[in-house]
């Protein structure tokens, strides 16, 4: 992985985590939380799209994939007992 790819991964990850938090109205996670959520969501989204035969080839497609994966990840985490988004 080149330095340029690493920088793009970090920027896209931070943006994806922030956007996923806004989409699901889960609050603020801070820069590090957004970064972790976005990068994990990016891997999840990339994996799920790869299973059905789609691949993100542009930066915009990568961002959309990461946002979708991060949103799915946040939603799944909210289903766990004690999850932040679960209504009692």
DOBA-676784 format. One record per residue: residue number from 1; x, y, z of N, C-alpha, C, O in turn. Coordinates in nm, 3 decimals, m for minus. Layout:
// DOBA-676784
{rec NUM; {X; Y; Z}; {X; Y; Z}; {X; Y; Z}; {X; Y; Z}} ...
END
This chain:
// DOBA-676784
{rec 1; {0.086; m0.117; 0.000}; {0.000; 0.000; 0.000}; {0.091; 0.123; 0.000}; {0.180; 0.137; 0.083}} {rec 2; {0.065; 0.210; m0.094}; {0.145; 0.332; m0.104}; {0.093; 0.435; m0.003}; {m0.014; 0.418; 0.055}} {rec 3; {0.169; 0.540; 0.016}; {0.131; 0.647; 0.106}; {0.003; 0.716; 0.057}; {m0.083; 0.753; 0.138}} {rec 4; {m0.010; 0.732; m0.073}; {m0.129; 0.793; m0.130}; {m0.253; 0.708; m0.101}; {m0.358; 0.761; m0.063}} {rec 5; {m0.242; 0.577; m0.119}; {m0.355; 0.488; m0.091}; {m0.392; 0.491; 0.057}; {m0.510; 0.487; 0.091}} {rec 6; {m0.293; 0.497; 0.145}; {m0.318; 0.505; 0.288}; {m0.391; 0.634; 0.324}; {m0.485; 0.633; 0.403}} {rec 7; {m0.349; 0.745; 0.266}; {m0.415; 0.874; 0.291}; {m0.560; 0.872; 0.243}; {m0.649; 0.923; 0.311}} {rec 8; {m0.584; 0.815; 0.126}; {m0.720; 0.805; 0.073}; {m0.804; 0.716; 0.164}; {m0.920; 0.747; 0.191}} {rec 9; {m0.748; 0.605; 0.210}; {m0.819; 0.516; 0.300}; {m0.860; 0.588; 0.428}; {m0.972; 0.572; 0.475}} {rec 10; {m0.769; 0.667; 0.485}; {m0.799; 0.738; 0.609}; {m0.903; 0.847; 0.589}; {m0.993; 0.863; 0.672}} {rec 11; {m0.893; 0.922; 0.480}; {m0.990; 1.029; 0.454}; {m1.127; 0.970; 0.424}; {m1.228; 1.016; 0.479}} {rec 12; {m1.132; 0.869; 0.338}; {m1.259; 0.805; 0.305}; {m1.319; 0.740; 0.430}; {m1.440; 0.748; 0.451}} {rec 13; {m1.237; 0.677; 0.511}; {m1.285; 0.615; 0.634}; {m1.345; 0.715; 0.730}; {m1.452; 0.691; 0.786}} {rec 14; {m1.278; 0.827; 0.750}; {m1.330; 0.930; 0.840}; {m1.461; 0.988; 0.787}; {m1.555; 1.006; 0.864}} {rec 15; {m1.467; 1.016; 0.659}; {m1.590; 1.067; 0.599}; {m1.704; 0.966; 0.608}; {m1.817; 1.002; 0.640}} {rec 16; {m1.674; 0.841; 0.580}; {m1.777; 0.736; 0.583}; {m1.832; 0.718; 0.724}; {m1.953; 0.705; 0.741}} {rec 17; {m1.745; 0.717; 0.823}; {m1.791; 0.703; 0.961}; {m1.877; 0.820; 1.004}; {m1.979; 0.802; 1.070}} {rec 18; {m1.837; 0.940; 0.966}; {m1.913; 1.061; 0.999}; {m2.051; 1.058; 0.932}; {m2.152; 1.087; 0.996}} {rec 19; {m2.053; 1.024; 0.802}; {m2.180; 1.018; 0.729}; {m2.272; 0.909; 0.782}; {m2.393; 0.929; 0.790}} {rec 20; {m2.217; 0.794; 0.819}; {m2.299; 0.686; 0.874}; {m2.362; 0.729; 1.006}; {m2.478; 0.698; 1.034}} {rec 21; {m2.285; 0.801; 1.088}; {m2.340; 0.853; 1.213}; {m2.453; 0.951; 1.189}; {m2.550; 0.953; 1.265}} {rec 22; {m2.440; 1.032; 1.085}; {m2.547; 1.127; 1.051}; {m2.671; 1.055; 0.996}; {m2.784; 1.090; 1.029}} {rec 23; {m2.648; 0.956; 0.912}; {m2.759; 0.884; 0.851}; {m2.845; 0.814; 0.957}; {m2.968; 0.820; 0.952}} {rec 24; {m2.781; 0.750; 1.051}; {m2.855; 0.677; 1.154}; {m2.879; 0.760; 1.279}; {m2.935; 0.710; 1.377}} {rec 25; {m2.836; 0.885; 1.278}; {m2.854; 0.976; 1.392}; {m2.807; 0.912; 1.522}; {m2.878; 0.913; 1.622}} {rec 26; {m2.687; 0.858; 1.519}; {m2.632; 0.792; 1.637}; {m2.540; 0.883; 1.719}; {m2.482; 0.839; 1.818}} {rec 27; {m2.527; 1.006; 1.677}; {m2.442; 1.097; 1.754}; {m2.303; 1.108; 1.696}; {m2.274; 1.062; 1.586}} {rec 28; {m2.219; 1.170; 1.774}; {m2.081; 1.195; 1.731}; {m1.988; 1.093; 1.793}; {m2.002; 1.056; 1.910}} {rec 29; {m1.893; 1.048; 1.715}; {m1.797; 0.949; 1.761}; {m1.656; 1.005; 1.772}; {m1.567; 0.937; 1.822}} {rec 30; {m1.635; 1.126; 1.726}; {m1.501; 1.183; 1.725}; {m1.424; 1.135; 1.604}; {m1.468; 1.044; 1.533}} {rec 31; {m1.310; 1.195; 1.581}; {m1.231; 1.163; 1.463}; {m1.186; 1.017; 1.463}; {m1.199; 0.949; 1.362}} {rec 32; {m1.135; 0.969; 1.575}; {m1.085; 0.831; 1.581}; {m1.200; 0.732; 1.566}; {m1.187; 0.631; 1.496}} {rec 33; {m1.312; 0.758; 1.633}; {m1.428; 0.670; 1.621}; {m1.482; 0.665; 1.480}; {m1.514; 0.558; 1.429}} {rec 34; {m1.493; 0.782; 1.416}; {m1.537; 0.787; 1.276}; {m1.442; 0.711; 1.186}; {m1.485; 0.640; 1.095}} {rec 35; {m1.314; 0.727; 1.210}; {m1.212; 0.660; 1.129}; {m1.223; 0.509; 1.142}; {m1.220; 0.438; 1.042}} {rec 36; {m1.234; 0.460; 1.264}; {m1.244; 0.316; 1.286}; {m1.373; 0.262; 1.224}; {m1.371; 0.159; 1.155}} {rec 37; {m1.483; 0.330; 1.249}; {m1.612; 0.288; 1.193}; {m1.608; 0.288; 1.040}; {m1.654; 0.193; 0.977}} {rec 38; {m1.553; 0.394; 0.982}; {m1.548; 0.405; 0.836}; {m1.459; 0.301; 0.771}; {m1.495; 0.244; 0.669}} {rec 39; {m1.343; 0.276; 0.829}; {m1.251; 0.176; 0.772}; {m1.311; 0.036; 0.786}; {m1.306; m0.043; 0.692}} {rec 40; {m1.368; 0.005; 0.902}; {m1.433; m0.125; 0.920}; {m1.552; m0.138; 0.824}; {m1.573; m0.244; 0.764}} {rec 41; {m1.629; m0.031; 0.811}; {m1.742; m0.032; 0.717}; {m1.697; m0.048; 0.573}; {m1.764; m0.112; 0.493}} {rec 42; {m1.584; 0.011; 0.541}; {m1.530; m0.001; 0.406}; {m1.496; m0.146; 0.374}; {m1.527; m0.195; 0.266}} {rec 43; {m1.432; m0.214; 0.468}; {m1.400; m0.355; 0.446}; {m1.527; m0.440; 0.438}; {m1.536; m0.530; 0.354}} {rec 44; {m1.625; m0.412; 0.524}; {m1.751; m0.486; 0.521}; {m1.824; m0.462; 0.389}; {m1.871; m0.557; 0.325}} {rec 45; {m1.834; m0.336; 0.348}; {m1.902; m0.304; 0.223}; {m1.832; m0.363; 0.103}; {m1.897; m0.415; 0.012}} {rec 46; {m1.700; m0.356; 0.102}; {m1.624; m0.413; m0.009}; {m1.643; m0.563; m0.017}; {m1.657; m0.620; m0.125}} {rec 47; {m1.644; m0.628; 0.100}; {m1.663; m0.774; 0.103}; {m1.802; m0.811; 0.050}; {m1.816; m0.898; m0.035}} {rec 48; {m1.906; m0.742; 0.102}; {m2.043; m0.775; 0.063}; {m2.067; m0.748; m0.085}; {m2.135; m0.827; m0.152}} {rec 49; {m2.014; m0.638; m0.137}; {m2.029; m0.612; m0.280}; {m1.952; m0.713; m0.364}; {m1.997; m0.752; m0.472}} {rec 50; {m1.836; m0.755; m0.316}; {m1.757; m0.856; m0.387}; {m1.828; m0.990; m0.395}; {m1.815; m1.062; m0.494}} {rec 51; {m1.904; m1.023; m0.290}; {m1.978; m1.149; m0.288}; {m2.080; m1.152; m0.402}; {m2.103; m1.257; m0.463}} {rec 52; {m2.142; m1.037; m0.431}; {m2.241; m1.035; m0.537}; {m2.182; m0.993; m0.672}; {m2.255; m0.981; m0.771}} {rec 53; {m2.051; m0.970; m0.676}; {m1.985; m0.947; m0.804}; {m1.963; m0.802; m0.843}; {m1.930; m0.775; m0.958}} {rec 54; {m1.981; m0.709; m0.751}; {m1.956; m0.567; m0.781}; {m1.829; m0.522; m0.712}; {m1.796; m0.569; m0.603}} {rec 55; {m1.758; m0.430; m0.774}; {m1.634; m0.377; m0.719}; {m1.628; m0.226; m0.739}; {m1.657; m0.176; m0.848}} {rec 56; {m1.589; m0.154; m0.635}; {m1.576; m0.009; m0.643}; {m1.442; 0.023; m0.708}; {m1.337; m0.021; m0.661}} {rec 57; {m1.445; 0.100; m0.817}; {m1.321; 0.131; m0.888}; {m1.284; 0.278; m0.882}; {m1.171; 0.315; m0.916}} {rec 58; {m1.376; 0.364; m0.838}; {m1.345; 0.506; m0.827}; {m1.351; 0.548; m0.681}; {m1.402; 0.474; m0.596}} {rec 59; {m1.299; 0.665; m0.653}; {m1.300; 0.714; m0.516}; {m1.442; 0.738; m0.467}; {m1.472; 0.710; m0.351}} {rec 60; {m1.530; 0.788; m0.552}; {m1.669; 0.809; m0.514}; {m1.738; 0.676; m0.484}; {m1.812; 0.665; m0.387}} {rec 61; {m1.715; 0.577; m0.567}; {m1.774; 0.444; m0.544}; {m1.720; 0.384; m0.414}; {m1.793; 0.318; m0.341}} {rec 62; {m1.593; 0.406; m0.387}; {m1.533; 0.358; m0.263}; {m1.596; 0.427; m0.143}; {m1.624; 0.362; m0.042}} {rec 63; {m1.620; 0.557; m0.153}; {m1.684; 0.631; m0.045}; {m1.826; 0.579; m0.021}; {m1.867; 0.559; 0.093}} {rec 64; {m1.902; 0.559; m0.128}; {m2.038; 0.508; m0.115}; {m2.039; 0.367; m0.056}; {m2.125; 0.335; 0.026}} {rec 65; {m1.945; 0.285; m0.096}; {m1.933; 0.151; m0.041}; {m1.901; 0.157; 0.108}; {m1.959; 0.082; 0.187}} {rec 66; {m1.810; 0.244; 0.146}; {m1.771; 0.259; 0.286}; {m1.886; 0.312; 0.370}; {m1.908; 0.265; 0.482}} {rec 67; {m1.960; 0.409; 0.318}; {m2.075; 0.464; 0.391}; {m2.181; 0.356; 0.409}; {m2.237; 0.341; 0.518}} {rec 68; {m2.209; 0.281; 0.305}; {m2.306; 0.173; 0.316}; {m2.263; 0.067; 0.416}; {m2.344; 0.021; 0.497}} {rec 69; {m2.137; 0.029; 0.412}; {m2.085; m0.070; 0.506}; {m2.085; m0.018; 0.649}; {m2.119; m0.092; 0.742}} {rec 70; {m2.047; 0.108; 0.668}; {m2.044; 0.166; 0.802}; {m2.185; 0.181; 0.858}; {m2.208; 0.161; 0.977}} {rec 71; {m2.280; 0.218; 0.772}; {m2.419; 0.229; 0.815}; {m2.473; 0.092; 0.856}; {m2.540; 0.080; 0.959}} {rec 72; {m2.444; m0.009; 0.778}; {m2.486; m0.145; 0.811}; {m2.421; m0.191; 0.942}; {m2.487; m0.251; 1.026}} {rec 73; {m2.294; m0.162; 0.957}; {m2.223; m0.200; 1.079}; {m2.282; m0.131; 1.201}; {m2.301; m0.194; 1.305}} {rec 74; {m2.311; m0.002; 1.191}; {m2.374; 0.070; 1.302}; {m2.510; 0.012; 1.336}; {m2.544; m0.003; 1.453}} {rec 75; {m2.587; m0.021; 1.234}; {m2.719; m0.077; 1.257}; {m2.708; m0.213; 1.326}; {m2.783; m0.242; 1.419}} {rec 76; {m2.614; m0.297; 1.280}; {m2.594; m0.427; 1.343}; {m2.549; m0.413; 1.488}; {m2.594; m0.488; 1.574}} {rec 77; {m2.462; m0.318; 1.514}; {m2.416; m0.296; 1.652}; {m2.530; m0.247; 1.741}; {m2.531; m0.276; 1.861}} {rec 78; {m2.623; m0.173; 1.685}; {m2.735; m0.123; 1.765}; {m2.831; m0.236; 1.805}; {m2.909; m0.220; 1.898}} {rec 79; {m2.825; m0.349; 1.735}; {m2.910; m0.462; 1.768}; {m2.857; m0.544; 1.885}; {m2.931; m0.622; 1.946}} {rec 80; {m2.730; m0.528; 1.918}; {m2.672; m0.601; 2.029}; {m2.730; m0.550; 2.161}; {m2.767; m0.433; 2.172}} {rec 81; {m2.739; m0.639; 2.260}; {m2.786; m0.594; 2.392}; {m2.696; m0.482; 2.445}; {m2.574; m0.495; 2.446}} {rec 82; {m2.758; m0.375; 2.487}; {m2.681; m0.260; 2.537}; {m2.630; m0.170; 2.427}; {m2.551; m0.079; 2.453}} {rec 83; {m2.674; m0.192; 2.304}; {m2.631; m0.109; 2.191}; {m2.678; 0.035; 2.208}; {m2.784; 0.059; 2.267}} {rec 84; {m2.602; 0.130; 2.158}; {m2.633; 0.272; 2.176}; {m2.764; 0.314; 2.113}; {m2.833; 0.403; 2.163}} {rec 85; {m2.800; 0.250; 2.002}; {m2.917; 0.296; 1.929}; {m3.045; 0.222; 1.964}; {m3.151; 0.253; 1.910}} {rec 86; {m3.037; 0.126; 2.051}; {m3.154; 0.046; 2.083}; {m3.248; 0.120; 2.175}; {m3.206; 0.172; 2.278}} {rec 87; {m3.375; 0.126; 2.138}; {m3.475; 0.194; 2.220}; {m3.535; 0.096; 2.318}; {m3.566; m0.018; 2.281}} {rec 88; {m3.550; 0.139; 2.441}; {m3.604; 0.050; 2.545}; {m3.746; 0.082; 2.575}; {m3.808; 0.018; 2.659}} 
END
